[in-house]
Amino acid sequence: MDDAPEGHAARGWPRHIAPLIAALLLALFVTDSWAAPRTVLDLDEAFAFSRARVGGTPGDFVLRDRDGQEVSLSRYRGKPLIVNFVFTGCFQVCPTSTRDLQTAVRAMRDRFGPNQFNVLSIGFNQPQDSPLAMKIFAGQLRIKEPNWDFLSPRQEDVAALTDAFGFRFRPSPAGFDHTVQVSLLDAQGVIRSQIYGDFSAEVLGEPIRRLLRGMLLDETHNALDFVERVRIFCSVYDPTTGKYKADYTLVLQVAGGITFFIAMLWFGINEWWSQRQARRRVQGRVT
């Protein structure tokens, strides 16, 4: 007779303790949430901070490439530079934006030439975004462009580096809230524009082309051959294909203008010569 109550008590114990365990777990979760409040990224402040960096020149930070070799930012001067910040633990925004950037880079590379500009993806979540992690990230996205490097800054440099480029980020349950931006630098390392969200060839291509055209007009960057110059000056974006194509309208207009000028100059010289010869004949008959 004593076995029944004991068995009943043994079977009833989990039913009594389960609500207590659930309550304890809930209390711990709530306590942890209050103990570690999360900061929210203020987008208006972030964009204003980012735009304020236009015209500035980031310092010569030292980073590591995918092979662990140290490289400095000054290494990329001499050509326009595209800089994008990512963290390798991101599952949606960073991979998606990087793929969009890859599509734009391929379109611009095919039109402007493979060596006219450089691209950097920098992992800001240190030490997690190590050279190996950046190498895996690039491999997963199948990015093999020769002018595109994936770099890891020193952990103690992250704050100064991201501030120099106007990049903002805050911890979040999914990893980080951050501005989705690309910084465009000229050949001297000066930030010329910030682009947010849309990394298409249409949006990125025109400012890159302006930087390249500026280099062509600068006498210190006149090493490009004639074909490359024409390629850059005569490229327009085709929204139907998402690529750049040649548009020689400007060249034809310039050629037409030059031809008209030469023709008018020849006509003027010929007319002057004819009148001069006529005067000489008249003078000869008079004398």
DRENGU-304721 format. One line per 2 residues: number of its first residue (from 1); their letters; for each residue x, y, z of N, C-alpha, C. Coordinates in nm, 3 decimals, padded with zeros to 5 digits. Last residue first. Example, Ala and Ser with C-alpha at 12.3 -4.5 7.8 and 13.67 -1.06 7.14 Angstrom:
% residues 2
2	sa	01.285:-00.225:00.708:01.367:-00.106:00.714:01.290:00.003:00.787; 01.319:-00.569:00.780:01.230:-00.450:00.780:01.320:-00.330:00.780;
% end
This chain:
% residues 287
287	tv	05.147:09.767:-11.481:05.284:09.808:-11.507:05.326:09.776:-11.650; 04.898:09.642:-11.516:04.906:09.788:-11.504:05.047:09.837:-11.537;
285	rg	04.954:09.373:-11.516:04.898:09.432:-11.636:04.909:09.583:-11.634; 05.051:09.339:-11.254:05.139:09.309:-11.367:05.088:09.372:-11.496;
283	qv	04.828:09.396:-11.098:04.943:09.486:-11.091:05.037:09.464:-11.211; 04.672:09.171:-11.169:04.626:09.307:-11.200:04.742:09.405:-11.200;
281	rr	04.828:08.968:-11.062:04.804:08.972:-11.207:04.759:09.109:-11.250; 04.817:09.032:-10.792:04.948:09.036:-10.861:04.929:09.043:-11.012;
279	ra	04.550:08.992:-10.737:04.606:09.126:-10.724:04.738:09.137:-10.800; 04.536:08.714:-10.774:04.459:08.803:-10.862:04.515:08.944:-10.857;
277	qr	04.693:08.624:-10.567:04.737:08.599:-10.704:04.664:08.691:-10.802; 04.528:08.707:-10.355:04.664:08.761:-10.367:04.717:08.743:-10.510;
275	qs	04.304:08.551:-10.394:04.294:08.696:-10.403:04.431:08.760:-10.420; 04.416:08.298:-10.351:04.356:08.331:-10.481:04.347:08.481:-10.499;
273	ww	04.493:08.314:-10.084:04.594:08.294:-10.188:04.541:08.332:-10.327; 04.241:08.341:-09.958:04.343:08.447:-09.944:04.448:08.437:-10.054;
271	en	04.129:08.097:-10.031:04.067:08.222:-10.076:04.166:08.337:-10.068; 04.302:07.922:-09.897:04.289:07.914:-10.043:04.230:08.042:-10.100;
269	ig	04.253:07.995:-09.632:04.388:08.010:-09.690:04.382:08.012:-09.842; 03.979:07.930:-09.613:04.025:08.067:-09.592:04.161:08.092:-09.653;
267	fw	03.983:07.657:-09.666:03.906:07.746:-09.754:03.955:07.889:-09.739; 04.136:07.571:-09.448:04.184:07.551:-09.585:04.112:07.643:-09.684;
265	lm	03.961:07.640:-09.242:04.095:07.699:-09.246:04.153:07.687:-09.386; 03.743:07.482:-09.303:03.727:07.626:-09.307:03.862:07.695:-09.314;
263	ai	03.865:07.229:-09.266:03.808:07.266:-09.396:03.793:07.417:-09.409; 03.934:07.239:-08.997:04.040:07.227:-09.098:03.989:07.271:-09.236;
261	ff	03.676:07.257:-08.886:03.773:07.364:-08.862:03.883:07.361:-08.968; 03.566:07.015:-08.970:03.505:07.141:-09.014:03.603:07.257:-08.998;
259	ti	03.736:06.839:-08.832:03.731:06.836:-08.979:03.672:06.966:-09.034; 03.671:06.904:-08.569:03.808:06.926:-08.617:03.811:06.930:-08.770;
257	gg	03.402:06.826:-08.566:03.439:06.964:-08.539:03.578:06.997:-08.591; 03.425:06.553:-08.616:03.353:06.638:-08.710:03.388:06.784:-08.692;
255	av	03.565:06.478:-08.389:03.628:06.460:-08.521:03.560:06.547:-08.626; 03.370:06.538:-08.197:03.499:06.608:-08.194:03.567:06.599:-08.329;
253	ql	03.171:06.361:-08.280:03.143:06.504:-08.274:03.274:06.584:-08.275; 03.304:06.118:-08.255:03.258:06.161:-08.387:03.230:06.310:-08.390;
251	vl	03.342:06.118:-07.977:03.458:06.115:-08.067:03.419:06.164:-08.205; 03.076:06.115:-07.891:03.162:06.228:-07.857:03.282:06.235:-07.951;
249	ty	02.993:05.866:-07.991:02.927:05.990:-08.034:03.017:06.110:-08.010; 03.073:05.616:-07.925:03.171:05.702:-07.991:03.110:05.831:-08.043;
247	da	03.043:05.417:-07.669:02.961:05.519:-07.734:03.057:05.622:-07.793; 03.052:05.086:-07.556:03.122:05.196:-07.622:03.021:05.290:-07.686;
245	ky	02.907:04.999:-07.238:02.930:04.979:-07.380:02.998:05.103:-07.436; 02.863:04.819:-06.934:02.907:04.938:-07.007:02.931:04.902:-07.153;
243	kg	02.561:04.650:-06.823:02.703:04.660:-06.854:02.733:04.793:-06.922; 02.296:04.593:-06.807:02.369:04.605:-06.681:02.519:04.615:-06.702;
241	tt	02.133:04.587:-07.027:02.225:04.474:-07.009:02.298:04.477:-06.876; 01.982:04.814:-06.990:01.915:04.692:-07.037:02.003:04.568:-07.019;
239	pd	02.149:05.025:-06.920:02.064:04.964:-06.816:01.996:04.836:-06.861; 02.468:05.080:-07.000:02.347:05.033:-07.068:02.259:04.962:-06.965;
237	yv	02.684:05.355:-06.959:02.616:05.242:-06.897:02.488:05.209:-06.973; 02.957:05.425:-07.178:02.829:05.463:-07.118:02.762:05.338:-07.064;
235	sc	03.272:05.542:-07.279:03.195:05.435:-07.218:03.068:05.492:-07.154; 03.480:05.703:-07.379:03.365:05.670:-07.464:03.286:05.552:-07.409;
233	fi	03.687:05.730:-07.201:03.609:05.849:-07.235:03.479:05.813:-07.307; 03.788:05.466:-07.190:03.734:05.530:-07.070:03.643:05.647:-07.106;
231	rv	03.867:05.414:-07.455:03.779:05.321:-07.384:03.711:05.388:-07.265; 04.049:05.617:-07.507:03.922:05.616:-07.579:03.822:05.527:-07.507;
229	re	04.252:05.531:-07.333:04.191:05.662:-07.316:04.054:05.667:-07.384; 04.320:05.286:-07.441:04.264:05.291:-07.306:04.196:05.425:-07.281;
227	vf	04.422:05.367:-07.691:04.306:05.279:-07.685:04.240:05.285:-07.548; 04.651:05.519:-07.623:04.536:05.583:-07.687:04.410:05.499:-07.675;
225	dl	04.774:05.429:-07.292:04.782:05.440:-07.437:04.651:05.494:-07.493; 04.871:05.607:-07.000:04.776:05.520:-07.069:04.786:05.539:-07.220;
223	an	05.031:05.796:-06.885:05.097:05.678:-06.938:05.001:05.585:-07.014; 04.971:06.031:-06.756:04.950:06.027:-06.900:05.012:05.904:-06.965;
221	ht	04.954:06.164:-06.500:04.899:06.032:-06.525:04.868:06.016:-06.674; 05.040:06.421:-06.490:05.121:06.324:-06.416:05.071:06.182:-06.435;
219	ed	04.848:06.572:-06.618:04.971:06.541:-06.692:05.060:06.440:-06.621; 04.518:06.479:-06.610:04.631:06.520:-06.527:04.759:06.477:-06.596;
217	ll	04.334:06.361:-06.765:04.356:06.503:-06.790:04.473:06.558:-06.708; 04.333:06.109:-06.655:04.378:06.124:-06.794:04.408:06.270:-06.827;
215	mg	04.224:06.159:-06.404:04.362:06.114:-06.415:04.416:06.134:-06.555; 03.965:06.223:-06.480:04.047:06.324:-06.415:04.195:06.289:-06.420;
213	rl	03.884:05.976:-06.573:03.897:06.085:-06.669:03.981:06.198:-06.610; 03.878:05.839:-06.328:03.970:05.797:-06.432:03.991:05.907:-06.535;
211	lr	03.673:05.979:-06.197:03.807:05.975:-06.139:03.911:05.936:-06.244; 03.462:05.924:-06.370:03.504:06.063:-06.351:03.645:06.069:-06.293;
209	ri	03.443:05.649:-06.336:03.481:05.701:-06.467:03.527:05.847:-06.456; 03.352:05.641:-06.073:03.482:05.583:-06.105:03.532:05.637:-06.239;
207	pe	03.098:05.765:-06.103:03.203:05.831:-06.024:03.342:05.773:-06.049; 02.986:05.563:-06.284:03.004:05.702:-06.325:03.106:05.775:-06.238;
205	gl	02.977:05.313:-06.143:03.058:05.332:-06.262:03.085:05.477:-06.296; 02.799:05.298:-05.929:02.942:05.307:-05.902:03.024:05.350:-06.024;
203	ve	02.549:05.290:-06.058:02.574:05.386:-05.951:02.723:05.407:-05.928; 02.576:05.090:-06.251:02.521:05.219:-06.290:02.555:05.326:-06.187;
201	as	02.660:04.871:-06.110:02.755:04.934:-06.202:02.707:05.072:-06.244; 02.538:04.894:-05.767:02.529:04.854:-05.908:02.634:04.926:-05.990;
199	fd	02.498:04.911:-05.494:02.633:04.894:-05.545:02.633:04.849:-05.691; 02.310:05.081:-05.278:02.305:05.038:-05.418:02.447:05.033:-05.474;
197	gy	02.410:05.145:-05.003:02.307:05.049:-05.039:02.313:04.995:-05.180; 02.571:05.447:-05.072:02.500:05.367:-04.972:02.400:05.272:-05.039;
195	iq	02.885:05.595:-05.117:02.767:05.537:-05.183:02.703:05.439:-05.087; 03.075:05.884:-05.105:03.025:05.771:-05.029:02.896:05.725:-05.097;
193	sr	03.369:06.026:-05.262:03.224:06.008:-05.249:03.195:05.885:-05.166; 03.640:06.069:-05.219:03.567:06.160:-05.308:03.417:06.144:-05.298;
191	iv	03.907:06.059:-05.008:03.770:06.010:-05.023:03.690:06.112:-05.104; 04.231:06.033:-05.144:04.129:06.122:-05.086:03.991:06.063:-05.111;
189	gq	04.441:05.907:-05.269:04.394:05.854:-05.142:04.292:05.939:-05.072; 04.511:05.986:-05.519:04.591:06.040:-05.410:04.545:05.992:-05.272;
187	ad	04.319:05.878:-05.683:04.454:05.822:-05.691:04.546:05.873:-05.581; 04.025:05.873:-05.465:04.097:05.904:-05.589:04.239:05.850:-05.582;
185	ll	03.781:05.645:-05.337:03.898:05.729:-05.318:03.966:05.755:-05.451; 03.467:05.576:-05.219:03.545:05.590:-05.342:03.658:05.689:-05.318;
183	sv	03.317:05.344:-05.007:03.390:05.469:-05.015:03.474:05.469:-05.143; 03.001:05.210:-04.959:03.125:05.199:-05.034:03.187:05.338:-05.037;
181	qv	02.790:05.066:-04.705:02.845:05.176:-04.784:02.972:05.135:-04.856; 02.570:05.023:-04.483:02.608:04.947:-04.601:02.659:05.050:-04.702;
179	th	02.633:05.062:-04.140:02.603:05.127:-04.267:02.652:05.038:-04.381; 02.510:04.806:-03.919:02.615:04.891:-03.975:02.567:04.955:-04.104;
177	df	02.468:04.595:-03.651:02.400:04.691:-03.736:02.508:04.784:-03.790; 02.589:04.262:-03.612:02.613:04.406:-03.611:02.509:04.477:-03.696;
175	ga	02.446:04.013:-03.499:02.588:04.038:-03.519:02.619:04.185:-03.506; 02.186:03.995:-03.434:02.227:03.922:-03.554:02.377:03.939:-03.582;
173	ps	02.163:04.162:-03.210:02.140:04.018:-03.193:02.187:03.936:-03.313; 02.449:04.388:-03.247:02.306:04.358:-03.253:02.287:04.208:-03.232;
171	pr	02.687:04.657:-03.216:02.647:04.517:-03.194:02.495:04.502:-03.198; 02.731:04.891:-03.486:02.692:04.866:-03.347:02.657:04.718:-03.332;
169	fr	02.916:05.116:-03.698:02.860:04.984:-03.669:02.831:04.973:-03.519; 03.012:05.333:-03.969:02.955:05.315:-03.835:02.901:05.173:-03.820;
167	fg	03.268:05.494:-04.144:03.188:05.371:-04.133:03.143:05.353:-03.989; 03.448:05.690:-04.223:03.309:05.728:-04.195:03.216:05.609:-04.184;
165	fa	03.711:05.631:-04.247:03.629:05.610:-04.366:03.483:05.647:-04.343; 03.798:05.686:-03.991:03.861:05.757:-04.102:03.780:05.745:-04.230;
163	dt	03.652:05.503:-03.840:03.622:05.646:-03.828:03.678:05.722:-03.947; 03.782:05.268:-03.911:03.642:05.287:-03.952:03.601:05.432:-03.940;
161	la	04.037:05.325:-03.794:04.022:05.296:-03.936:03.880:05.321:-03.983; 03.987:05.359:-03.521:04.043:05.470:-03.598:04.023:05.450:-03.748;
159	av	03.881:05.100:-03.461:03.805:05.222:-03.434:03.855:05.339:-03.518; 04.090:04.921:-03.543:03.956:04.916:-03.603:03.882:05.047:-03.583;
157	de	04.336:04.898:-03.427:04.320:05.002:-03.530:04.178:05.013:-03.582; 04.343:04.683:-03.260:04.354:04.815:-03.197:04.336:04.929:-03.297;
155	qr	04.336:04.473:-03.444:04.219:04.499:-03.360:04.224:04.639:-03.299; 04.447:04.544:-03.772:04.479:04.511:-03.634:04.363:04.552:-03.545;
153	ps	04.237:04.435:-04.049:04.315:04.534:-03.973:04.355:04.479:-03.836; 04.249:04.236:-04.327:04.216:04.233:-04.185:04.300:04.336:-04.112;
151	lf	04.114:04.231:-04.664:04.213:04.267:-04.564:04.157:04.261:-04.421; 04.113:04.129:-04.988:04.036:04.116:-04.864:04.134:04.129:-04.748;
149	dw	04.131:04.293:-05.308:04.194:04.233:-05.191:04.099:04.232:-05.072; 04.120:04.294:-05.650:04.033:04.297:-05.531:04.101:04.222:-05.418;
147	np	04.231:04.258:-05.898:04.241:04.393:-05.841:04.159:04.408:-05.713; 04.171:04.001:-05.980:04.309:04.033:-05.941:04.325:04.170:-05.875;
145	ek	03.890:03.827:-05.856:03.937:03.942:-05.933:04.077:03.982:-05.886; 03.759:03.623:-05.740:03.898:03.598:-05.778:03.956:03.713:-05.859;
143	ir	03.511:03.511:-05.544:03.571:03.635:-05.590:03.719:03.611:-05.614; 03.326:03.327:-05.440:03.397:03.302:-05.566:03.451:03.430:-05.627;
141	lq	03.218:03.335:-05.195:03.155:03.422:-05.295:03.221:03.409:-05.432; 03.391:03.164:-05.065:03.250:03.129:-05.071:03.176:03.211:-05.175;
139	ga	03.630:03.310:-05.086:03.614:03.185:-05.158:03.469:03.143:-05.171; 03.584:03.524:-04.914:03.603:03.551:-05.056:03.583:03.425:-05.139;
137	fi	03.568:03.373:-04.674:03.456:03.459:-04.717:03.465:03.488:-04.867; 03.823:03.262:-04.660:03.708:03.174:-04.675:03.587:03.252:-04.726;
135	km	03.968:03.499:-04.626:03.997:03.412:-04.740:03.880:03.318:-04.767; 03.870:03.588:-04.385:03.847:03.669:-04.505:03.872:03.587:-04.631;
133	al	03.966:03.384:-04.219:03.822:03.405:-04.232:03.789:03.487:-04.355; 04.242:03.425:-04.250:04.182:03.299:-04.294:04.032:03.315:-04.312;
131	ps	04.272:03.686:-04.139:04.304:03.660:-04.280:04.243:03.531:-04.332; 03.972:03.729:-03.931:04.115:03.704:-03.951:04.145:03.689:-04.100;
129	dq	03.743:03.835:-03.784:03.766:03.852:-03.929:03.916:03.843:-03.959; 03.780:03.811:-03.506:03.709:03.706:-03.580:03.735:03.714:-03.731;
127	pq	03.893:04.000:-03.336:03.983:03.922:-03.422:03.913:03.814:-03.507; 03.711:04.228:-03.551:03.836:04.164:-03.510:03.828:04.116:-03.365;
125	nf	03.524:04.314:-03.783:03.497:04.240:-03.660:03.621:04.161:-03.620; 03.583:04.424:-04.028:03.591:04.512:-03.911:03.570:04.439:-03.779;
123	gi	03.754:04.349:-04.314:03.677:04.287:-04.205:03.692:04.366:-04.076; 03.725:04.507:-04.622:03.795:04.507:-04.494:03.704:04.449:-04.386;
121	sl	03.793:04.489:-04.954:03.692:04.451:-04.856:03.765:04.432:-04.724; 03.891:04.704:-05.213:03.927:04.646:-05.083:03.800:04.612:-05.006;
119	vn	04.001:04.739:-05.548:03.888:04.718:-05.456:03.940:04.655:-05.327; 04.129:04.968:-05.798:04.143:04.860:-05.701:04.022:04.856:-05.609;
117	fq	04.153:05.034:-06.157:04.112:05.068:-06.021:04.131:04.946:-05.930; 04.260:04.938:-06.394:04.239:05.082:-06.381:04.198:05.126:-06.241;
115	np	04.301:04.683:-06.490:04.398:04.738:-06.395:04.380:04.888:-06.370; 04.118:04.597:-06.683:04.132:04.520:-06.559:04.218:04.586:-06.453;
113	gf	03.896:04.842:-06.830:04.023:04.772:-06.827:04.044:04.707:-06.691; 03.644:04.944:-06.856:03.753:05.039:-06.832:03.890:04.974:-06.839;
111	rd	03.489:04.707:-06.915:03.482:04.827:-06.998:03.605:04.917:-06.983; 03.551:04.510:-06.730:03.541:04.474:-06.871:03.544:04.596:-06.961;
109	rm	03.533:04.657:-06.493:03.662:04.603:-06.535:03.661:04.569:-06.684; 03.261:04.709:-06.477:03.354:04.821:-06.493:03.490:04.773:-06.541;
107	ar	03.163:04.446:-06.447:03.117:04.530:-06.557:03.213:04.645:-06.583; 03.296:04.366:-06.214:03.319:04.294:-06.339:03.277:04.378:-06.460;
105	va	03.188:04.547:-06.029:03.332:04.547:-06.056:03.362:04.478:-06.188; 02.919:04.470:-06.027:02.956:04.604:-06.074:03.104:04.608:-06.112;
103	tq	02.941:04.213:-05.917:02.879:04.232:-06.049:02.919:04.366:-06.109; 03.053:04.279:-05.667:03.127:04.196:-05.762:03.072:04.212:-05.904;
101	ld	02.846:04.416:-05.546:02.969:04.488:-05.577:03.051:04.411:-05.679; 02.671:04.203:-05.512:02.633:04.317:-05.597:02.755:04.396:-05.640;
99	rt	02.825:04.053:-05.333:02.793:03.997:-05.466:02.752:04.108:-05.562; 02.820:04.230:-05.117:02.948:04.198:-05.180:02.927:04.136:-05.318;
97	st	02.552:04.229:-05.048:02.610:04.354:-05.098:02.744:04.328:-05.167; 02.532:03.957:-04.966:02.450:04.009:-05.076:02.512:04.136:-05.135;
95	pc	02.717:03.933:-04.750:02.733:03.853:-04.872:02.655:03.910:-04.991; 02.600:04.139:-04.577:02.737:04.148:-04.629:02.758:04.060:-04.752;
93	vq	02.329:04.045:-04.530:02.358:04.176:-04.587:02.497:04.181:-04.651; 02.359:03.754:-04.444:02.269:03.808:-04.545:02.321:03.937:-04.609;
91	fc	02.530:03.669:-04.248:02.470:03.567:-04.334:02.385:03.624:-04.446; 02.841:03.753:-04.104:02.713:03.799:-04.157:02.660:03.696:-04.256;
89	gt	03.094:03.691:-04.029:02.986:03.615:-03.965:02.848:03.656:-04.014; 03.261:03.872:-04.151:03.247:03.740:-04.213:03.138:03.656:-04.150;
87	fv	03.167:04.200:-04.225:03.210:04.104:-04.121:03.170:03.965:-04.167; 03.303:04.478:-04.418:03.216:04.362:-04.399:03.254:04.291:-04.270;
85	fn	03.341:04.777:-04.607:03.362:04.707:-04.481:03.258:04.595:-04.466; 03.510:04.878:-04.901:03.386:04.830:-04.842:03.418:04.753:-04.714;
83	vi	03.643:05.099:-05.138:03.660:05.037:-05.005:03.524:05.003:-04.947; 03.811:05.147:-05.435:03.679:05.121:-05.378:03.699:05.047:-05.247;
81	lp	04.023:05.387:-05.583:04.010:05.275:-05.490:03.867:05.269:-05.436; 04.219:05.489:-05.867:04.098:05.498:-05.786:04.081:05.371:-05.702;
79	kg	04.579:05.482:-05.822:04.459:05.444:-05.896:04.338:05.471:-05.808; 04.762:05.579:-05.650:04.799:05.580:-05.790:04.684:05.539:-05.881;
77	ry	04.755:05.360:-05.365:04.747:05.492:-05.428:04.802:05.485:-05.570; 04.790:05.125:-05.235:04.683:05.130:-05.335:04.666:05.269:-05.396;
75	rs	04.980:05.158:-05.042:05.013:05.070:-05.153:04.912:05.084:-05.267; 04.868:05.292:-04.835:04.937:05.372:-04.936:04.976:05.289:-05.057;
73	ls	04.778:05.094:-04.665:04.682:05.158:-04.755:04.751:05.238:-04.865; 05.002:04.811:-04.658:04.958:04.943:-04.611:04.863:05.004:-04.712;
71	ve	05.015:04.472:-04.551:05.008:04.570:-04.659:04.959:04.702:-04.600; 05.151:04.165:-04.446:05.115:04.302:-04.413:05.118:04.390:-04.538;
69	qg	05.005:03.847:-04.504:05.112:03.943:-04.532:05.064:04.085:-04.505; 04.806:03.660:-04.484:04.868:03.704:-04.361:04.982:03.803:-04.380;
67	dr	04.674:03.607:-04.710:04.788:03.519:-04.682:04.861:03.559:-04.555; 04.491:03.809:-04.731:04.441:03.674:-04.706:04.551:03.573:-04.676;
65	dr	04.670:04.079:-04.559:04.591:04.023:-04.667:04.551:03.879:-04.634; 04.648:04.314:-04.294:04.700:04.187:-04.344:04.608:04.134:-04.453;
63	lv	04.747:04.664:-04.268:04.652:04.555:-04.258:04.719:04.426:-04.308; 04.817:04.983:-04.151:04.877:04.856:-04.193:04.776:04.745:-04.166;
61	fd	04.718:05.307:-04.270:04.702:05.194:-04.181:04.769:05.070:-04.241; 04.775:05.599:-04.320:04.840:05.484:-04.384:04.838:05.364:-04.288;
59	gp	04.451:05.764:-04.289:04.593:05.743:-04.262:04.646:05.616:-04.327; 04.231:05.905:-04.537:04.260:05.811:-04.429:04.411:05.791:-04.413;
57	tg	04.157:06.226:-04.606:04.251:06.123:-04.649:04.279:06.030:-04.532; 03.845:06.390:-04.698:03.952:06.352:-04.607:04.039:06.242:-04.664;
55	gv	03.641:06.415:-04.873:03.746:06.517:-04.879:03.862:06.488:-04.787; 03.404:06.287:-04.654:03.436:06.316:-04.794:03.534:06.433:-04.800;
53	ra	03.324:06.273:-04.394:03.459:06.224:-04.423:03.498:06.245:-04.570; 03.062:06.345:-04.383:03.160:06.443:-04.336:03.303:06.401:-04.364;
51	rs	02.927:06.116:-04.453:02.943:06.220:-04.555:03.046:06.324:-04.514; 02.937:05.983:-04.202:03.001:05.927:-04.321:03.027:06.035:-04.425;
49	fa	02.783:06.147:-04.037:02.922:06.120:-04.003:02.999:06.071:-04.124; 02.538:06.122:-04.170:02.601:06.253:-04.158:02.750:06.239:-04.127;
47	fa	02.492:05.847:-04.134:02.509:05.901:-04.269:02.576:06.039:-04.266; 02.473:05.837:-03.851:02.573:05.757:-03.922:02.599:05.812:-04.062;
45	ed	02.255:06.000:-03.793:02.387:06.039:-03.744:02.497:05.965:-03.820; 02.059:05.847:-03.921:02.080:05.986:-03.959:02.219:06.034:-03.916;
43	ld	02.080:05.600:-03.785:02.115:05.610:-03.927:02.140:05.754:-03.971; 02.202:05.490:-03.500:02.127:05.606:-03.546:02.168:05.634:-03.691;
41	lv	02.184:05.167:-03.385:02.255:05.255:-03.478:02.162:05.366:-03.525; 02.142:05.109:-03.044:02.081:05.108:-03.176:02.156:05.208:-03.263;
39	tr	02.277:04.892:-02.798:02.271:05.023:-02.859:02.216:05.009:-03.000; 02.132:04.692:-02.546:02.188:04.702:-02.680:02.173:04.845:-02.732;
37	pa	02.220:04.623:-02.206:02.134:04.690:-02.303:02.204:04.707:-02.437; 02.269:04.397:-02.004:02.349:04.432:-02.121:02.261:04.497:-02.228;
35	aw	02.077:04.371:-01.806:02.215:04.395:-01.764:02.302:04.440:-01.882; 01.845:04.311:-01.940:01.855:04.441:-01.875:01.999:04.474:-01.838;
33	sd	01.914:04.059:-02.032:01.875:04.163:-02.128:01.887:04.300:-02.066; 01.959:03.920:-01.795:02.070:03.940:-01.888:02.039:04.051:-01.987;
31	tv	01.701:03.922:-01.689:01.808:03.988:-01.617:01.926:04.018:-01.709; 01.567:03.771:-01.882:01.527:03.910:-01.861:01.638:03.986:-01.791;
29	fl	01.701:03.526:-01.846:01.700:03.592:-01.976:01.668:03.740:-01.962; 01.644:03.465:-01.578:01.783:03.484:-01.620:01.791:03.559:-01.752;
27	al	01.367:03.439:-01.595:01.424:03.543:-01.510:01.569:03.572:-01.550; 01.346:03.216:-01.760:01.292:03.345:-01.804:01.352:03.459:-01.726;
25	ll	01.461:03.024:-01.593:01.524:03.057:-01.721:01.476:03.192:-01.774; 01.270:03.025:-01.383:01.409:03.062:-01.357:01.481:03.102:-01.485;
23	aa	01.040:02.937:-01.513:01.041:03.070:-01.453:01.183:03.118:-01.428; 01.122:02.679:-01.581:01.087:02.774:-01.686:01.091:02.917:-01.634;
21	il	01.153:02.569:-01.325:01.269:02.580:-01.415:01.242:02.683:-01.524; 00.890:02.582:-01.236:00.993:02.656:-01.164:01.117:02.676:-01.252;
19	pa	00.754:02.410:-01.408:00.723:02.553:-01.412:00.829:02.637:-01.341; 00.887:02.162:-01.332:00.902:02.219:-01.466:00.867:02.367:-01.471;
17	ih	00.817:02.067:-01.080:00.941:02.142:-01.092:00.957:02.212:-01.227; 00.575:01.930:-01.107:00.583:02.042:-01.014:00.706:02.129:-01.038;
15	rp	00.630:01.733:-01.291:00.523:01.828:-01.322:00.530:01.949:-01.230; 00.833:01.584:-01.168:00.865:01.669:-01.285:00.757:01.770:-01.317;
13	wg	00.676:01.460:-00.953:00.783:01.558:-00.928:00.817:01.642:-01.050; 00.495:01.255:-01.007:00.445:01.392:-01.003:00.553:01.498:-00.987;
11	ra	00.628:01.013:-00.985:00.581:01.054:-01.117:00.536:01.200:-01.119; 00.684:01.016:-00.714:00.796:01.017:-00.809:00.752:01.061:-00.947;
9	ah	00.425:01.009:-00.609:00.508:01.126:-00.582:00.623:01.135:-00.681; 00.344:00.760:-00.697:00.271:00.878:-00.742:00.354:01.004:-00.723;
7	ge	00.520:00.598:-00.561:00.526:00.603:-00.708:00.455:00.725:-00.762; 00.425:00.648:-00.301:00.563:00.682:-00.338:00.579:00.693:-00.489;
5	pa	00.160:00.561:-00.312:00.186:00.705:-00.291:00.327:00.744:-00.333; 00.220:00.277:-00.374:00.143:00.363:-00.464:00.167:00.511:-00.441;
3	dd	00.359:00.159:-00.165:00.428:00.183:-00.293:00.354:00.280:-00.382; 00.206:00.112:00.057:00.293:00.230:00.061:00.357:00.261:-00.073;
1	m	00.082:-00.121:00.000:00.000:00.000:00.000:00.086:00.126:00.000;
% end
